Amino acid sequence: MGLFTEIRNSIQRAADRLFAADTPKRIGIYGPPNAGKTTLANRIARDWTGDAIGPESHVPHETRRARRKENVEIQRNGKSVTIDVVDTPGVTTKVDYEEFLEFEIEKEDAVRRSREATEGVAEAMHWLREDVDGVIYVLDSAEDPFTQVNTMLIGIIESRDLPVLIFANKIDLEESSVQRIENAFPQHETVPLSALEGENMDEVYDKIAEYFG
């Protein structure tokens, strides 16, 4: 029985590797609200498929459900990598409906949005713990990266031993500081970019192919 079990497990492992090689890796785009995750997801999707993933907005928690764009083929240096891009809701410790009132949203709609955003955070955490093969972690380079949520999420990613790239977004802003993000998470590579302006996207795609190919 011991030998049979070992052979069976060996066959299963080989089959898993073969299946994994033929299946696009699910790459989750994570980070706090308003870091530019959907803007980045849309730029990647448009550049390689011609279609967007979801609406962009300056209102926090516009993305309140995970959205997935399948079979995004990225070609770099004569090679190609195919991934499924998963745009997730911004993760935070608390979603207060009053956040939405600041954007002239009616209270009833604000309460609904806050409820949906809270459910979206739970969904994003489920994806992170169960269903992604790698992570693009997007941070606003004009904001302080030393937060409880960022530390927690990076810790979960590391505990799952997932490949992760940290993207320092919004380098087009005057108050941007890529160095601050590099200092916060020196154990991971940080790539500067502006998803909105399309700055440094060549390096972004080179790194995606390198890390997730």
PyMOL commands that set and color helices and strands:
alter all, ss='L'
color gray80, all
select helices_A, chain A and resi 2-22+37-49+98-101+107-131+148-159+178-184+201-212
alter helices_A, ss='H'
color red, helices_A
select strands_A, chain A and resi 25-30+67-76+79-87+134-140+164-169+190-192
alter strands_A, ss='S'
color yellow, strands_A
deselect
rebuild
show_as cartoon
